[in-house]
Amino acid sequence: MSKIHPTAIIEEGAQIDPSVSVGPFSIIESGAVIGPDCIIESSVRIFSPVRMGAGNRVCHGAALGCEPQDLGYTPEKSKPITIGNHNHFKENVNISRGVKTAEGTVIGDNNYFMCGFHAGHDVCFGNHNIFGPNSTIAGHVILGDRVFVSGLVAIHQFVNIGDYAMLGGCAKIVKDIPPYTTADGNPARIAGLNSVGLRRAGFSAEARKAIKKTYQTIYHSNLNVSQALAVLEGNIYSEEEERIAAFFLNSERGVTAHK
């Protein structure tokens, strides 16, 4: 039996693995590529620039690869949206195609997008992230691995979110959020470490202690960031400490201050 509902529209030129199921009234445009074992539910729109891996689930009303909400966009500027494996897109999720970068919009693996989520063009998301209901992420945002974005969070364009960060509900993120931290507020400030997330992820007590010590130097030593990084130089003994220092050194937008 066909796994494609008779009311679905699959345009000629769309590449769909035979194992894919497509629900009623969904539309998959010519040029889209859908990998094995994906589930496309009802009233979903998959636009032509989408390149989707295996085992993804796209729920009712989601739109993937739609035109970016950019007044300067024209069709000839369209860039792809590449989606990895085993992502879950809940109802009415909306993610734009790329427009400004060659790689376009990039979504990794095993991400969970709750209802009403929106991401703008040319974002780059890692793996195992959770995005809360009606959270909104502007274009060109880079987001690492195992980040928790709570409901109604708004992230400014060009912001970088580090691995294992947690963003509190309704937070307004206008600067970079360093790894392993919790941020909250409007505008957001660093509230402390994401201690619960680190324990759940299996970070050892020693690793958590090293992370805490590094942030004490940066945020609580009455030094500016450059001075704090100079103190840390030569005293970095773990991957986590190195990742924190590199994040601050490479930040172009500036890193969010502590409360």
N, C-alpha and C positions, 0 to 999 in steps of 0.2 A: 504494500500500500504506500502511496505517496505521503510524505511527511509535510507537504506543502498544501495549505488550505486552499480550496478553490477560489476564494475571494482575494487571496494575496496576489500582488503584482510583482513578478520577477522579470525585469527588463532583459531583453536580449543583450548578451555581453557580460552579464553578471556571472561570476564564478562561485558556485555554491557546491560544497562537498555533498555527496549523496546522503550523508548521515545527518545533515542539518534539517531541523524542523522549523517551519514558518507558519505562524498563526494567522487568523483572519484579518483582512484589511491592511496587512503590512505591505510595504513597498521597498524593494531592493533595486537600486538603480544600476544601470549598465556601468561596468567598470569596477563595481564593488567586488571584494574577494572575501568569502566567508569560509573559515576552516572547519575541520571535522568536529562533530558532536556539539555544535552550537545550537542554542535554543533561541529562536526569535519569536517572541510572543505576539499578541494582537496589536494592531495599529502602530507598529514600529516603522520608522523611516530610516533606512540605511542608505546614505548618500554615496555617490560614485567614488569619492577619494578614499573610502574605508578599506583598510587591509586588516582583516581580523584573523587571529590565530584559532586555536582549538579550545573547545569546552567553555565558551563564553555563554552567558545567559543575558538576554536583553528583554526587559519586561515592558508591559503595556505603555504605549505612548512615548517611549524614548525616541530621541532623534540623535543619531551619531553621524558626524561628518557634515553637519549643516554649514551653510555659509556663515562666516564670522560676522559678528556684530561690530563692524568696522566701516565707518563712512567712506573710507578710501578703497574698499574692496571692489574689485572687478573680477569676473570669471577667469580671465587669463592669469591672474595672480594665484589661483588655487594651488595649494600644496596638499600632500596626503595626510591622512590620519592613520597611524599604525597602532593597532591594539594587539597586545600579547595574548596569553592563555589564561583561562579560568577566571575571568573577570565577571562581576555580577552588577548589572546596571538595572536599578529598580525603576519604578514608574516615573515617567516624565523627566528622566535625565536628559540633559542637552549638552553635547560636547561639540565644539566647532572644529572644522578642518584647519589646517595650517594656511598661512598666507605670507608670512614674512621670512621664514627660514626654509632651507632646502629640505630638512627632515620633517618639517611640519609639526603636527601634534603627535605626541608619542605617549602611549599608555602601556605600562609594563604588565606584570602578571599578578593574579590573585588579589586584585583590588575590589573593594565593595563600595558601590556608589548608591547612597540612599535616595529616596524619592525627591524630585525637584532640584537635584544638584545641577549646577551649570559650570562648565569650564570654557574659557575663551580660547582663541587661536594660539597655536605654537606653544602650548604648555608641554612640559615633560614630567611625567609622573613615574616613580619607581614601582616597587612591588609591595604587596601586603599592606596597602594603605586602606583606611576607612574614612569615608566622607559622609558627614551627617546630613540630615534632611535640609534642603533649601540652602545649603552652603554655596557660596559663589566665589569662583576663582578667576581672576582676570588673565589676560593674555601674557605669554612669556614667563609664567611662573614655573620655577623648577622645584619639584617636591621629591624628597628622597624615599626611603623605605620605611615601612611600619610607622607611618605618621597617622595620628588620630585627629581628624578635623571634625569638631563638634557641629551641631546644628546651627544654622544661620550665621556661620562665620563668613566674613568677607575678606578676601586677600587681594591686595593691590597688585597691579601688573609689575613684572620684573622682580618680584620678591622671590627669595630662595628659602625653602623650608628644609631644615636638616633632618637627618634620620632620627627616628624614635621621639620626635617632638609631639606634644599634645597641645591642641589649641582649644581653649575653653569656649563654651557656647556664646554666640553673638559677638565674638571678638572681632575687632577691626585691626587687620594686620597690614601695616604700611612699611615695615622694614623686615630685614631677614631675621628668621628665628633659628637660633643655633641648635645643633643636635642635642638630644637627651633632655630637653627642657620642657617646661609647661609655660604657656603664654595665655594671658587673659586680659580683658579690658578694652576700652575704647578711648584712645588708641591703645593697642595691646602693650603690656609690659611683661617681662619675664617674672614669673611668680616663684620659680624654683625648679627642681629637677622633676622629670617624669618618673618618679621613683617606682610607682606601681607598674608602669609599663616596662621599666628595666628589669624588675624582678620577674614579671611574667615572661619576659623574653629570655630569661636564663642568665642574665649578667651576674657574675660572681660578686660577692661582697667586696672583694679586692678591687674589681673593676669599677663598681659603683663608688667606692671611696676615692679612687683616682679621679673620676669624673667630678665628684663634689669638690675635691681639692683644687682642681683646675679652675672651676668656676668661682671658687672663693678668691683665687688670685685675680681673676679678670674683673669680678663684680664687687668684691668686698675688701680690697686692699688699698683703697684711696689712691689708686694709680689709674691713669688713662689707659685705653686699650693698648696703645703702642708700648707703653712702659710695662704693662702686665705681660704682653707677649715676649718682651725682651727678658723678663724675669723667668718666664717658662722655657725659653730657648736653652737647650742643653740639659733640661730637667724633665724631658718627656720620655716616659718609659713604657707606654702602652699605646696600642692602636687607637683607643678611645681618646686619649689625650692629644695624639697627633691629629686626629680628625677634627677636634675642637679648634686647635690652633690654626689648622689650614682653613677652616670655615671663616674665622675672623680675618685672616690674611687675605682671603680671596673675595671677601664681600665687597661688592660695588655699590650697593644701595645703602649700606650701613646696617649694623646689627641692633636689634631691639634692646633697649636699656632694661635694667632690673627695676622692680618696683621700689 
